[in-house]
């Protein structure tokens, strides 16, 4: 079974840090990333990382968030520093499979940043 399982969300004060993890199983992904969806807003891209290490970031998180991958563990991380209340959202892990190019989503993990 192909799945992505996120962990690491929680409540943090503004200025604090959190690290999200997404463990993949059942497939190898050529592209993995993080998206987020705040209440009443559309889901938006946060960061992605290809299998060759290329990264992209949303302007809102550049310089504060860092995406990384552990290929041995088939896991992707999102280190979030200098968190702001506007970072509050459900964060979703996303992966695009290397063979079929199909997309897989995790169940989401809630990040709440208090002011």
C-alpha positions in Angstrom: 0.0 0.0 0.0 1.3 3.4 -1.0 1.0 6.0 1.7 2.5 9.1 3.2 2.3 9.6 6.9 3.0 13.0 8.4 4.0 13.8 12.0 5.4 16.7 14.0 2.6 19.2 14.0 1.5 21.0 17.1 1.1 24.3 18.9 4.0 26.7 19.0 4.4 30.4 19.9 5.3 32.9 17.3 9.1 32.9 16.6 9.4 29.2 17.5 10.3 26.2 15.4 8.8 22.9 14.4 10.0 20.0 12.2 7.5 18.1 10.2 8.2 14.6 9.0 6.6 12.6 6.2 7.4 8.9 6.0 6.7 7.3 2.6 6.0 3.6 2.1 5.1 1.4 -0.8 6.7 3.5 -3.5 9.7 5.7 -4.5 8.8 9.3 -5.2 10.7 11.5 -7.7 9.2 14.6 -6.2 8.1 15.2 -2.7 6.8 18.3 -1.1 4.7 20.1 1.5 1.5 22.0 1.0 -0.7 23.8 3.5 -4.3 24.9 3.8 -5.4 27.5 6.3 -9.1 27.9 7.3 -11.1 29.3 4.4 -8.2 29.4 2.1 -7.1 27.2 -0.8 -4.3 24.7 -0.5 -1.0 26.2 -1.4 2.5 25.0 -2.1 5.1 25.4 0.6 8.2 23.6 -0.6 9.2 20.8 -2.9 12.3 18.7 -3.5 13.2 16.5 -6.4 15.2 13.3 -6.3 18.2 15.2 -7.5 18.0 17.7 -4.7 16.4 20.7 -6.4 14.2 22.7 -4.2 11.4 25.3 -4.6 9.9 27.4 -1.9 6.9 29.7 -1.6 7.9 33.3 -1.2 6.2 33.4 2.2 8.5 30.8 3.7 11.8 31.5 2.0 14.6 31.9 4.5 12.5 30.4 7.3 11.6 26.9 6.1 13.9 24.2 4.8 12.9 21.0 3.1 15.1 18.0 3.2 15.0 14.3 2.3 16.4 11.2 3.8 16.5 8.8 0.9 17.5 5.8 3.0 14.4 6.3 5.2 12.2 7.4 2.3 11.3 10.4 4.4 10.9 14.1 3.7 11.2 16.8 6.4 10.2 20.4 6.7 12.1 22.5 9.2 10.1 25.5 10.1 11.8 28.4 11.9 10.7 31.9 12.9 7.1 30.7 12.7 4.3 33.3 12.4 0.6 33.2 13.2 -0.1 33.2 9.4 1.8 29.9 9.1 -1.1 28.3 11.0 -2.6 25.6 8.7 -2.9 21.9 8.1 0.3 20.8 6.4 0.1 18.1 3.8 2.8 15.9 2.4 2.7 15.3 -1.3 4.6 12.9 -3.5 4.7 12.1 -7.2 5.6 8.5 -7.8 8.7 7.7 -9.9 7.1 5.0 -12.2 3.5 6.0 -12.6 3.9 9.8 -12.0 0.7 9.5 -10.0 0.2 11.8 -7.0 -0.2 10.7 -3.4 -1.2 12.9 -0.4 -0.8 12.4 3.3 -3.6 12.9 5.8 -2.3 16.2 7.0 -0.9 17.5 10.3 -2.1 20.7 12.0 0.4 23.4 12.9 -0.9 26.2 15.1 1.2 29.3 15.8 0.0 31.5 18.6 0.8 35.2 18.8 
